[in-house]
Amino acid sequence: MEHEEKSTGDQARIRETALLANIRKRFGERIAGLRDERNWTQEDLAAASGVSARSISSIENGVYSVTLDTAYKLARGFGVPLSRLFDIK
């Protein structure tokens, strides 16, 4: 029974990891989409937001999980409410 509980816990962690990776991917796509709407490069967004182009690349590729501070800076750079960044389907 102890082995079964561990397997269930492992499965839950695997599902959670996959879910979080999907959220990062969709958030990154949202950032790239907002940037593309403005015909901005990653460097343009970096200048407007104060977030490095390297970080923006990592965010857009779903590699980096943003903090609220970074999300706020990106929203401010785009000139949109913070909630708009999280309007992901």
LUMNUTI-514242 format. One record per atom (N, C-alpha, C, O): residue number from 1; residue in one letter; atom name; x, y, z. Coordinates in Angstrom, 2 decimals. Example, Ala and Ser with C-alpha at 12.3 -4.5 7.8 and 13.67 -1.06 7.14 Angstrom:
<keros>
KERO    i  aa  at        X        Y        Z
KERO    1   A   N    13.19    -5.69     7.80
KERO    1   A  CA    12.30    -4.50     7.80
KERO    1   A   C    13.20    -3.30     7.80
KERO    1   A   O    14.24    -3.32     8.46
KERO    2   S   N    12.85    -2.25     7.08
KERO    2   S  CA    13.67    -1.06     7.14
KERO    2   S   C    12.90     0.03     7.87
KERO    2   S   O    13.41     1.14     8.04
</keros>
This chain:
<keros>
KERO    i  aa  at        X        Y        Z
KERO    1   M   N     0.81    -1.19     0.00
KERO    1   M  CA     0.00     0.00     0.00
KERO    1   M   C     0.86     1.26     0.00
KERO    1   M   O     0.54     2.23    -0.69
KERO    2   E   N     1.93     1.26     0.75
KERO    2   E  CA     2.81     2.42     0.78
KERO    2   E   C     3.35     2.72    -0.61
KERO    2   E   O     3.47     3.88    -1.00
KERO    3   H   N     3.68     1.68    -1.36
KERO    3   H  CA     4.18     1.85    -2.73
KERO    3   H   C     3.12     2.49    -3.61
KERO    3   H   O     3.43     3.34    -4.44
KERO    4   E   N     1.85     2.07    -3.45
KERO    4   E  CA     0.76     2.64    -4.24
KERO    4   E   C     0.59     4.13    -3.96
KERO    4   E   O     0.37     4.91    -4.88
KERO    5   E   N     0.67     4.52    -2.69
KERO    5   E  CA     0.53     5.93    -2.33
KERO    5   E   C     1.64     6.75    -2.96
KERO    5   E   O     1.39     7.85    -3.46
KERO    6   K   N     2.83     6.24    -2.95
KERO    6   K  CA     3.95     6.95    -3.57
KERO    6   K   C     3.72     7.08    -5.06
KERO    6   K   O     3.99     8.13    -5.63
KERO    7   S   N     3.24     6.04    -5.70
KERO    7   S  CA     2.98     6.09    -7.13
KERO    7   S   C     1.91     7.13    -7.44
KERO    7   S   O     2.02     7.86    -8.43
KERO    8   T   N     0.87     7.20    -6.62
KERO    8   T  CA    -0.18     8.19    -6.81
KERO    8   T   C     0.38     9.59    -6.64
KERO    8   T   O     0.06    10.49    -7.41
KERO    9   G   N     1.21     9.78    -5.62
KERO    9   G  CA     1.85    11.07    -5.40
KERO    9   G   C     2.76    11.46    -6.53
KERO    9   G   O     2.78    12.61    -6.96
KERO   10   D   N     3.52    10.48    -7.03
KERO   10   D  CA     4.40    10.73    -8.17
KERO   10   D   C     3.59    11.14    -9.39
KERO   10   D   O     3.97    12.05   -10.12
KERO   11   Q   N     2.49    10.45    -9.61
KERO   11   Q  CA     1.63    10.77   -10.76
KERO   11   Q   C     1.07    12.17   -10.63
KERO   11   Q   O     0.99    12.90   -11.63
KERO   12   A   N     0.68    12.56    -9.44
KERO   12   A  CA     0.14    13.91    -9.21
KERO   12   A   C     1.21    14.96    -9.50
KERO   12   A   O     0.92    15.99   -10.11
KERO   13   R   N     2.43    14.71    -9.07
KERO   13   R  CA     3.52    15.65    -9.34
KERO   13   R   C     3.82    15.74   -10.83
KERO   13   R   O     4.10    16.82   -11.35
KERO   14   I   N     3.76    14.62   -11.51
KERO   14   I  CA     3.99    14.61   -12.96
KERO   14   I   C     2.91    15.43   -13.66
KERO   14   I   O     3.21    16.23   -14.56
KERO   15   R   N     1.65    15.24   -13.26
KERO   15   R  CA     0.54    16.00   -13.86
KERO   15   R   C     0.71    17.49   -13.58
KERO   15   R   O     0.52    18.32   -14.47
KERO   16   E   N     1.07    17.83   -12.36
KERO   16   E  CA     1.25    19.23   -12.00
KERO   16   E   C     2.40    19.86   -12.79
KERO   16   E   O     2.28    20.99   -13.26
KERO   17   T   N     3.49    19.13   -12.94
KERO   17   T  CA     4.62    19.62   -13.71
KERO   17   T   C     4.21    19.89   -15.16
KERO   17   T   O     4.59    20.90   -15.74
KERO   18   A   N     3.44    18.97   -15.73
KERO   18   A  CA     2.97    19.15   -17.12
KERO   18   A   C     2.02    20.34   -17.22
KERO   18   A   O     2.09    21.11   -18.18
KERO   19   L   N     1.15    20.49   -16.25
KERO   19   L  CA     0.21    21.62   -16.25
KERO   19   L   C     0.96    22.94   -16.18
KERO   19   L   O     0.66    23.86   -16.93
KERO   20   L   N     1.93    23.03   -15.28
KERO   20   L  CA     2.70    24.27   -15.15
KERO   20   L   C     3.50    24.57   -16.41
KERO   20   L   O     3.62    25.73   -16.80
KERO   21   A   N     4.04    23.54   -17.04
KERO   21   A  CA     4.77    23.74   -18.30
KERO   21   A   C     3.83    24.29   -19.37
KERO   21   A   O     4.22    25.15   -20.15
KERO   22   N   N     2.61    23.78   -19.41
KERO   22   N  CA     1.62    24.26   -20.37
KERO   22   N   C     1.24    25.72   -20.09
KERO   22   N   O     1.09    26.51   -21.02
KERO   23   I   N     1.09    26.07   -18.83
KERO   23   I  CA     0.77    27.45   -18.47
KERO   23   I   C     1.91    28.38   -18.88
KERO   23   I   O     1.67    29.45   -19.44
KERO   24   R   N     3.15    27.97   -18.60
KERO   24   R  CA     4.31    28.79   -19.03
KERO   24   R   C     4.33    28.96   -20.53
KERO   24   R   O     4.62    30.04   -21.04
KERO   25   K   N     4.04    27.88   -21.25
KERO   25   K  CA     4.04    27.94   -22.72
KERO   25   K   C     2.97    28.91   -23.22
KERO   25   K   O     3.24    29.74   -24.09
KERO   26   R   N     1.77    28.81   -22.68
KERO   26   R  CA     0.67    29.68   -23.12
KERO   26   R   C     0.92    31.13   -22.72
KERO   26   R   O     0.59    32.04   -23.48
KERO   27   F   N     1.49    31.35   -21.54
KERO   27   F  CA     1.83    32.71   -21.13
KERO   27   F   C     2.87    33.30   -22.08
KERO   27   F   O     2.76    34.45   -22.50
KERO   28   G   N     3.88    32.51   -22.41
KERO   28   G  CA     4.91    32.96   -23.35
KERO   28   G   C     4.32    33.29   -24.71
KERO   28   G   O     4.72    34.27   -25.34
KERO   29   E   N     3.38    32.47   -25.16
KERO   29   E  CA     2.72    32.75   -26.44
KERO   29   E   C     1.92    34.05   -26.36
KERO   29   E   O     1.85    34.79   -27.33
KERO   30   R   N     1.34    34.31   -25.20
KERO   30   R  CA     0.58    35.56   -25.01
KERO   30   R   C     1.51    36.76   -25.10
KERO   30   R   O     1.19    37.75   -25.75
KERO   31   I   N     2.66    36.67   -24.45
KERO   31   I  CA     3.63    37.77   -24.50
KERO   31   I   C     4.11    37.98   -25.94
KERO   31   I   O     4.17    39.12   -26.41
KERO   32   A   N     4.44    36.91   -26.62
KERO   32   A  CA     4.89    37.02   -28.01
KERO   32   A   C     3.79    37.62   -28.89
KERO   32   A   O     4.07    38.42   -29.78
KERO   33   G   N     2.55    37.22   -28.65
KERO   33   G  CA     1.44    37.75   -29.43
KERO   33   G   C     1.24    39.24   -29.22
KERO   33   G   O     1.04    39.99   -30.18
KERO   34   L   N     1.30    39.68   -27.96
KERO   34   L  CA     1.17    41.11   -27.68
KERO   34   L   C     2.32    41.90   -28.31
KERO   34   L   O     2.14    43.01   -28.81
KERO   35   R   N     3.49    41.30   -28.27
KERO   35   R  CA     4.66    41.95   -28.87
KERO   35   R   C     4.51    42.04   -30.38
KERO   35   R   O     4.81    43.06   -30.99
KERO   36   D   N     4.03    40.95   -30.99
KERO   36   D  CA     3.84    40.92   -32.44
KERO   36   D   C     2.77    41.91   -32.89
KERO   36   D   O     2.88    42.51   -33.96
KERO   37   E   N     1.70    42.07   -32.07
KERO   37   E  CA     0.66    43.05   -32.40
KERO   37   E   C     1.24    44.45   -32.57
KERO   37   E   O     0.71    45.25   -33.33
KERO   38   R   N     2.30    44.72   -31.86
KERO   38   R  CA     2.93    46.05   -31.90
KERO   38   R   C     4.10    46.11   -32.87
KERO   38   R   O     4.74    47.15   -33.03
KERO   39   N   N     4.38    44.98   -33.51
KERO   39   N  CA     5.54    44.86   -34.40
KERO   39   N   C     6.83    45.20   -33.66
KERO   39   N   O     7.73    45.83   -34.21
KERO   40   W   N     6.90    44.77   -32.40
KERO   40   W  CA     8.08    44.99   -31.57
KERO   40   W   C     9.01    43.79   -31.61
KERO   40   W   O     8.57    42.65   -31.73
KERO   41   T   N    10.28    44.07   -31.51
KERO   41   T  CA    11.26    43.01   -31.29
KERO   41   T   C    11.32    42.74   -29.79
KERO   41   T   O    10.75    43.49   -28.99
KERO   42   Q   N    12.01    41.70   -29.42
KERO   42   Q  CA    12.23    41.45   -28.00
KERO   42   Q   C    13.01    42.59   -27.38
KERO   42   Q   O    12.80    42.93   -26.21
KERO   43   E   N    13.91    43.18   -28.14
KERO   43   E  CA    14.69    44.31   -27.65
KERO   43   E   C    13.80    45.53   -27.42
KERO   43   E   O    14.01    46.28   -26.46
KERO   44   D   N    12.79    45.73   -28.29
KERO   44   D  CA    11.85    46.84   -28.09
KERO   44   D   C    11.08    46.65   -26.78
KERO   44   D   O    10.92    47.60   -26.01
KERO   45   L   N    10.59    45.43   -26.54
KERO   45   L  CA     9.86    45.16   -25.31
KERO   45   L   C    10.79    45.31   -24.10
KERO   45   L   O    10.36    45.81   -23.06
KERO   46   A   N    12.02    44.89   -24.24
KERO   46   A  CA    12.99    45.04   -23.15
KERO   46   A   C    13.17    46.52   -22.80
KERO   46   A   O    13.19    46.88   -21.62
KERO   47   A   N    13.30    47.36   -23.80
KERO   47   A  CA    13.47    48.80   -23.56
KERO   47   A   C    12.23    49.41   -22.90
KERO   47   A   O    12.35    50.28   -22.04
KERO   48   A   N    11.06    48.95   -23.31
KERO   48   A  CA     9.81    49.50   -22.78
KERO   48   A   C     9.50    49.00   -21.37
KERO   48   A   O     8.85    49.70   -20.59
KERO   49   S   N     9.97    47.80   -21.04
KERO   49   S  CA     9.57    47.17   -19.78
KERO   49   S   C    10.66    47.13   -18.72
KERO   49   S   O    10.36    47.05   -17.52
KERO   50   G   N    11.91    47.17   -19.14
KERO   50   G  CA    12.99    46.99   -18.18
KERO   50   G   C    13.31    45.54   -17.90
KERO   50   G   O    14.09    45.23   -17.00
KERO   51   V   N    12.70    44.63   -18.66
KERO   51   V  CA    12.99    43.20   -18.56
KERO   51   V   C    13.96    42.87   -19.69
KERO   51   V   O    13.74    43.29   -20.82
KERO   52   S   N    15.02    42.15   -19.40
KERO   52   S  CA    16.04    41.89   -20.41
KERO   52   S   C    15.48    41.09   -21.59
KERO   52   S   O    14.56    40.29   -21.43
KERO   53   A   N    16.05    41.34   -22.76
KERO   53   A  CA    15.64    40.60   -23.96
KERO   53   A   C    15.87    39.10   -23.77
KERO   53   A   O    15.09    38.28   -24.26
KERO   54   R   N    16.91    38.75   -23.06
KERO   54   R  CA    17.20    37.33   -22.79
KERO   54   R   C    16.07    36.71   -21.95
KERO   54   R   O    15.63    35.59   -22.23
KERO   55   S   N    15.62    37.44   -20.92
KERO   55   S  CA    14.51    36.94   -20.11
KERO   55   S   C    13.24    36.84   -20.92
KERO   55   S   O    12.49    35.87   -20.79
KERO   56   I   N    12.99    37.83   -21.76
KERO   56   I  CA    11.80    37.81   -22.62
KERO   56   I   C    11.82    36.59   -23.52
KERO   56   I   O    10.80    35.93   -23.70
KERO   57   S   N    12.97    36.28   -24.09
KERO   57   S  CA    13.10    35.09   -24.93
KERO   57   S   C    12.77    33.83   -24.13
KERO   57   S   O    12.05    32.95   -24.61
KERO   58   S   N    13.30    33.74   -22.92
KERO   58   S  CA    13.03    32.57   -22.07
KERO   58   S   C    11.55    32.48   -21.70
KERO   58   S   O    10.99    31.39   -21.66
KERO   59   I   N    10.92    33.63   -21.44
KERO   59   I  CA     9.50    33.65   -21.13
KERO   59   I   C     8.69    33.18   -22.34
KERO   59   I   O     7.82    32.33   -22.22
KERO   60   E   N     8.99    33.74   -23.49
KERO   60   E  CA     8.25    33.39   -24.71
KERO   60   E   C     8.41    31.92   -25.09
KERO   60   E   O     7.53    31.34   -25.73
KERO   61   N   N     9.53    31.34   -24.72
KERO   61   N  CA     9.77    29.93   -25.02
KERO   61   N   C     9.28    28.99   -23.92
KERO   61   N   O     9.48    27.78   -23.99
KERO   62   G   N     8.65    29.56   -22.89
KERO   62   G  CA     8.10    28.75   -21.81
KERO   62   G   C     9.14    28.16   -20.88
KERO   62   G   O     8.85    27.22   -20.14
KERO   63   V   N    10.34    28.70   -20.92
KERO   63   V  CA    11.43    28.19   -20.10
KERO   63   V   C    11.41    28.82   -18.71
KERO   63   V   O    11.74    28.17   -17.72
KERO   64   Y   N    11.02    30.08   -18.65
KERO   64   Y  CA    11.10    30.88   -17.43
KERO   64   Y   C     9.71    31.13   -16.88
KERO   64   Y   O     8.82    31.57   -17.61
KERO   65   S   N     9.52    30.86   -15.63
KERO   65   S  CA     8.27    31.15   -14.94
KERO   65   S   C     8.38    32.55   -14.33
KERO   65   S   O     9.22    32.77   -13.45
KERO   66   V   N     7.57    33.47   -14.77
KERO   66   V  CA     7.71    34.86   -14.35
KERO   66   V   C     7.23    35.09   -12.92
KERO   66   V   O     6.34    34.40   -12.42
KERO   67   T   N     7.84    36.05   -12.28
KERO   67   T  CA     7.36    36.52   -10.99
KERO   67   T   C     6.29    37.58   -11.26
KERO   67   T   O     6.15    38.06   -12.39
KERO   68   L   N     5.55    37.93   -10.24
KERO   68   L  CA     4.57    39.01   -10.39
KERO   68   L   C     5.26    40.32   -10.73
KERO   68   L   O     4.71    41.14   -11.47
KERO   69   D   N     6.43    40.54   -10.19
KERO   69   D  CA     7.17    41.77   -10.49
KERO   69   D   C     7.48    41.86   -11.99
KERO   69   D   O     7.31    42.91   -12.60
KERO   70   T   N     7.93    40.75   -12.56
KERO   70   T  CA     8.25    40.73   -13.99
KERO   70   T   C     6.99    40.88   -14.82
KERO   70   T   O     7.00    41.61   -15.81
KERO   71   A   N     5.92    40.21   -14.44
KERO   71   A  CA     4.66    40.33   -15.17
KERO   71   A   C     4.18    41.78   -15.14
KERO   71   A   O     3.71    42.29   -16.16
KERO   72   Y   N     4.30    42.44   -14.00
KERO   72   Y  CA     3.90    43.84   -13.88
KERO   72   Y   C     4.74    44.72   -14.83
KERO   72   Y   O     4.19    45.58   -15.52
KERO   73   K   N     6.05    44.49   -14.86
KERO   73   K  CA     6.92    45.27   -15.74
KERO   73   K   C     6.54    45.06   -17.21
KERO   73   K   O     6.54    46.01   -17.99
KERO   74   L   N     6.23    43.82   -17.57
KERO   74   L  CA     5.82    43.55   -18.95
KERO   74   L   C     4.51    44.26   -19.28
KERO   74   L   O     4.38    44.87   -20.35
KERO   75   A   N     3.55    44.18   -18.38
KERO   75   A  CA     2.26    44.85   -18.60
KERO   75   A   C     2.46    46.35   -18.74
KERO   75   A   O     1.90    46.98   -19.64
KERO   76   R   N     3.27    46.92   -17.86
KERO   76   R  CA     3.56    48.36   -17.92
KERO   76   R   C     4.24    48.70   -19.25
KERO   76   R   O     3.92    49.72   -19.87
KERO   77   G   N     5.16    47.85   -19.69
KERO   77   G  CA     5.84    48.07   -20.97
KERO   77   G   C     4.87    48.05   -22.14
KERO   77   G   O     4.99    48.85   -23.07
KERO   78   F   N     3.90    47.14   -22.10
KERO   78   F  CA     2.89    47.07   -23.15
KERO   78   F   C     1.83    48.16   -23.02
KERO   78   F   O     1.12    48.47   -23.98
KERO   79   G   N     1.72    48.75   -21.81
KERO   79   G  CA     0.69    49.74   -21.57
KERO   79   G   C    -0.69    49.11   -21.42
KERO   79   G   O    -1.70    49.69   -21.82
KERO   80   V   N    -0.72    47.92   -20.83
KERO   80   V  CA    -1.99    47.20   -20.64
KERO   80   V   C    -2.13    46.83   -19.17
KERO   80   V   O    -1.15    46.79   -18.43
KERO   81   P   N    -3.37    46.56   -18.73
KERO   81   P  CA    -3.54    46.08   -17.36
KERO   81   P   C    -2.86    44.72   -17.18
KERO   81   P   O    -2.79    43.92   -18.11
KERO   82   L   N    -2.38    44.47   -15.99
KERO   82   L  CA    -1.73    43.20   -15.68
KERO   82   L   C    -2.63    42.01   -16.05
KERO   82   L   O    -2.14    40.99   -16.53
KERO   83   S   N    -3.92    42.16   -15.81
KERO   83   S  CA    -4.85    41.05   -16.10
KERO   83   S   C    -4.84    40.64   -17.57
KERO   83   S   O    -5.13    39.49   -17.88
KERO   84   R   N    -4.51    41.55   -18.46
KERO   84   R  CA    -4.48    41.22   -19.89
KERO   84   R   C    -3.41    40.18   -20.23
KERO   84   R   O    -3.56    39.40   -21.17
KERO   85   L   N    -2.35    40.18   -19.46
KERO   85   L  CA    -1.28    39.19   -19.70
KERO   85   L   C    -1.76    37.78   -19.39
KERO   85   L   O    -1.25    36.81   -19.95
KERO   86   F   N    -2.73    37.68   -18.49
KERO   86   F  CA    -3.21    36.38   -18.06
KERO   86   F   C    -4.47    35.95   -18.78
KERO   86   F   O    -5.08    34.94   -18.42
KERO   87   D   N    -4.87    36.70   -19.79
KERO   87   D  CA    -6.05    36.37   -20.59
KERO   87   D   C    -5.62    35.33   -21.63
KERO   87   D   O    -5.54    35.62   -22.82
KERO   88   I   N    -5.34    34.13   -21.14
KERO   88   I  CA    -4.86    33.06   -22.00
KERO   88   I   C    -5.91    31.97   -22.08
KERO   88   I   O    -6.55    31.63   -21.08
KERO   89   K   N    -6.09    31.44   -23.23
KERO   89   K  CA    -7.12    30.41   -23.46
KERO   89   K   C    -6.48    29.04   -23.46
KERO   89   K   O    -7.17    28.04   -23.63
</keros>
